[in-house]
Amino acid sequence: MSTIKDTFFRIENKFDTNAARLMMHHQLLGLFLLFIVAPLLTLLAVGVCACIITMPYILLSHFNTIFMRFVQRLHLLLGKSGYYYK
């Protein structure tokens, strides 16, 4: 467990060092990345995760409706009336 914490700590320190170096050398680009790009990437990540989490529910909840419409159209094409074979 401590190895994972140490790894995250090293990655965080490396990222902070590189971000500070970028902000020192390119102030305008750094501010743009910090206040425009980073929030947009965060919002994009939240939206993608929400879509991934809710997609199975949407597909499963509407599968019955989609399947019944398919069966109804199939029956109409075959000349059968109603939803089920008699």
HUFENBEL-V399416 format. One record per residue. N is the residue number from 1. RES is the residue in three letters. PHI is phi in whole degrees, -180 to 180 (* if undefined). PSI is psi in whole degrees, 0 to 359 (* if undefined). Layout:
BEGIN
n->N res->RES phi->PHI psi->PSI
n->N res->RES phi->PHI psi->PSI
END
This chain:
BEGIN
n->1 res->MET phi->* psi->321
n->2 res->SER phi->-69 psi->332
n->3 res->THR phi->-66 psi->320
n->4 res->ILE phi->-66 psi->317
n->5 res->LYS phi->-62 psi->317
n->6 res->ASP phi->-64 psi->322
n->7 res->THR phi->-64 psi->314
n->8 res->PHE phi->-63 psi->322
n->9 res->PHE phi->-64 psi->317
n->10 res->ARG phi->-65 psi->318
n->11 res->ILE phi->-64 psi->317
n->12 res->GLU phi->-63 psi->316
n->13 res->ASN phi->-64 psi->319
n->14 res->LYS phi->-64 psi->317
n->15 res->PHE phi->-63 psi->316
n->16 res->ASP phi->-62 psi->318
n->17 res->THR phi->-63 psi->314
n->18 res->ASN phi->-66 psi->322
n->19 res->ALA phi->-67 psi->319
n->20 res->ALA phi->-65 psi->320
n->21 res->ARG phi->-64 psi->319
n->22 res->LEU phi->-63 psi->317
n->23 res->MET phi->-64 psi->327
n->24 res->MET phi->-73 psi->321
n->25 res->HIS phi->-85 psi->323
n->26 res->HIS phi->-129 psi->85
n->27 res->GLN phi->-67 psi->316
n->28 res->LEU phi->-68 psi->315
n->29 res->LEU phi->-64 psi->320
n->30 res->GLY phi->-63 psi->317
n->31 res->LEU phi->-65 psi->320
n->32 res->PHE phi->-61 psi->314
n->33 res->LEU phi->-65 psi->321
n->34 res->LEU phi->-73 psi->318
n->35 res->PHE phi->-103 psi->347
n->36 res->ILE phi->-114 psi->304
n->37 res->VAL phi->-73 psi->315
n->38 res->ALA phi->-61 psi->314
n->39 res->PRO phi->-64 psi->324
n->40 res->LEU phi->-67 psi->321
n->41 res->LEU phi->-66 psi->322
n->42 res->THR phi->-64 psi->315
n->43 res->LEU phi->-63 psi->320
n->44 res->LEU phi->-63 psi->317
n->45 res->ALA phi->-63 psi->319
n->46 res->VAL phi->-64 psi->317
n->47 res->GLY phi->-64 psi->318
n->48 res->VAL phi->-65 psi->316
n->49 res->CYS phi->-64 psi->321
n->50 res->ALA phi->-64 psi->320
n->51 res->CYS phi->-66 psi->318
n->52 res->ILE phi->-65 psi->321
n->53 res->ILE phi->-72 psi->321
n->54 res->THR phi->-88 psi->345
n->55 res->MET phi->-61 psi->315
n->56 res->PRO phi->-60 psi->320
n->57 res->TYR phi->-63 psi->316
n->58 res->ILE phi->-63 psi->316
n->59 res->LEU phi->-65 psi->318
n->60 res->LEU phi->-72 psi->324
n->61 res->SER phi->-74 psi->331
n->62 res->HIS phi->-101 psi->2
n->63 res->PHE phi->-63 psi->319
n->64 res->ASN phi->-63 psi->316
n->65 res->THR phi->-63 psi->314
n->66 res->ILE phi->-63 psi->318
n->67 res->PHE phi->-65 psi->319
n->68 res->MET phi->-68 psi->323
n->69 res->ARG phi->-64 psi->321
n->70 res->PHE phi->-62 psi->315
n->71 res->VAL phi->-64 psi->318
n->72 res->GLN phi->-62 psi->316
n->73 res->ARG phi->-67 psi->324
n->74 res->LEU phi->-64 psi->318
n->75 res->HIS phi->-64 psi->321
n->76 res->LEU phi->-64 psi->321
n->77 res->LEU phi->-67 psi->324
n->78 res->LEU phi->-85 psi->354
n->79 res->GLY phi->86 psi->13
n->80 res->LYS phi->-90 psi->151
n->81 res->SER phi->-108 psi->149
n->82 res->GLY phi->86 psi->183
n->83 res->TYR phi->-90 psi->334
n->84 res->TYR phi->-122 psi->155
n->85 res->TYR phi->-68 psi->146
n->86 res->LYS phi->-103 psi->*
END
